[in-house]
Amino acid sequence: MKTNRLEAFSDGVIAIIITIMVLNLKVPHGTSAAALSPVLPVFLNYTLSFVYIGIYWNNHHHLLHATREITAPMMWANLHLLFWLSLVPFVTGWMGENHFAAVPTALYGVVLLMAAIAYFILQWTIILGQGSDSLLAGAIGRDRKGKFSMLGYAAAIALAFANHWLSDGIYILIAVVWLVPDQRIARALKDHLET
């Protein structure tokens, strides 16, 4: 099967995830600028989560363009990733509503960690299906950035109980690291097309 059907399905799910997140933003009561202060933590967390979903969407797009064809294990690995991403609106709302308290902050990290693991599984399922000499395998290499992210999420989860602001800083740092789309796959695709 070609990748376009899986990509279209994933794009639809991601669009719904973003829609759910924005619908969780409550309209403040009152007309003054001060009325916005109670919703500020929710908005800040929404912004961070929106960036994360955008990062996954962008990198998922590149990942599927480096994939020749889809197999059943790849479809299940993709669903696994979408499951964890679908939980982002819940943990985003809970963390924001509770002003970044320890348990919601830790659970936010658990969902981010599990999404990162699911993305890693999807990458390697595609590589196993296409071979270790595939375009994607060459582009991914040792995936230091992905492994760094998973370690960062694990550290942030543990730190949430000691200092949730430090955890939030780690989540922001990892998002900034990934904000520039992962160019490894795009470069490999460009080089492949030029040869």
N, C-alpha and C positions, 0 to 999 in steps of 0.2 A: 504494500500500500504506500502511496506517496504521502509526503508530510503535510500537504495542504489541509487535509481534513482535521488532523490532530492539532495543527496550528490554529485553525479557525475555532475549534472547540475550546482550546486553551485561552484564546483571545476573548471569547465570550465569557468564560468563567472569570477571568481577570477583570473584565469590564463590570461584571456583577459585583465582584468583591469591592471594587472602588466605589460603586454606587451604594452598596450597603454601608461602607465606612462614612461616606458623606451624609447619608441619611441619619447616622447616629449623632451628627452634630446638632445639638439643641439650639433653638432660637432663644436668645436671652430675653428675659422679661425686663422691660424698660427701654427707654430711648437714649439714655446717656452713654457716653463712652465707658463709664464705670460699670455699666451693666454687662460689658464684655468680659470683665475680669474673672467671673466664675467659670466661663467657658474657655478661657485661655489655655489651661492645661490640656483639655480635650483637643483643642485646635492644634496645639503644638505636637501632640502625639499623633493626631491625624496626619499632619504634614510629614512626620518621620515615617509613618506607615505607608503613606502614599509614595514616598521616595523608594521605600523597600519594594513595594509592589511594582513600581516602574522599573526598578533594577532587574527584578526577576523577569518581567515582560520583555525587556530589551535583550537580556542575555538568552532567554528562552528562544526568542526569534532567531538570533544568530546560531544557537545550538541546532535548531531544526533545519536551518539552511545548510548546515554542514552534514546533514543526515541524508543518506541516499534513499532509504525506504524504512518504513515503520513496521515493527514486529509486535506481536502480542505482549511480550515482556516490556517493551518500550512503552506501550499504551498503559500498562499497569503502573509502571514507574512514573509516568506522567500524571496519572490519576493520584498517585501517592503524593506527589509534589502539590497538586492542586488542592488536595485535602488539607494539607498544612497551611497553604496560603489562604484557604477559605476561613481559617480560624483567626486570621489577622484582625478582621473587624471586631470580633468579640474581645480579644485581649487588648486591642487599641482602646476601645470604649471603656473597659474595666480599669485599665491603667490610668487613663485620662480622668475619668470620673472620681478616682480615688487619689488624685494628686500624686501619682507616681509612688504609692506605698509599696512596701517591700514585696509582699506576695504577688500582687498584680504585675509588678516590674519583673519579678523572677519568671512568672508564667509567660510574659511577653517574650522573654529570652528563650524559654523552652520552645515556644512556637517558632521563633526565628532559627533556633538551632535545628529543630526538626525539619524545617523547610530547607535549610542548607544541606542537611544530610540527604533529604529527598532529591535535591538537585544533583548532588554528588552521585547518588544511585542512578538517576536518570542518565547522567553523562556516561557513567561506566557501563550501563546497560546498552547504550547506543554503541559505545566503543567495542564491547564484547560482540555485539551483533554485526559490526562492520569490520572488525579486525584491528589488531594493534598497529597495523601500518596505515590505517585510515586517516583521512584528512583531519577528523576531529581529534584522534589520539595524538597526532603530531602537534595540533594547536594547543591542546590542554596541557601537555607535558606533565610536570610534577604537580601542577595546580596548587602552588604555594598560597596564592591569594584565597582560594577556597578553604584550605586547611587552616590558615590564619583566622579566617572568619569563624570557623567552627570553634576553635580554641577561645577566641574572644567572647563568643556567646556563652560558652561554658563558664568562663571566668566571670562574666557579668551576672549570670544566674546566681553563682555563689556569693558574689559581692552585694547582691541586691539586699541581703539581710543585714549586712554591715553598713553599707552606704549606698542607697539606691541612686543617688546622684552620680556616683562613679559608674554604676551600671548604665545609666542613661547616657553618660559620656562615651562609654564603649560602644553602645548601639549607634550613636551618632558617628563616631569615628569609623566604624565598619561601613556605615552607609556612605560616608564621604569617600572611603577607599574604593567603593564600587560605583560611585556616582558617575564616573567616567566609564562608559560601557566597556566591557571586556573586549579589548581589541585583538586578542590572540586569535579568536575564531575568524573575525572579519579579515585580518591580515592573511590568514591561511587560505580563506576563500578567494581573496583577491589574487594572491600568488598562484593559486590553482587555475583560476580563469585566465591568467596571463600566460600560462605555459601550454 
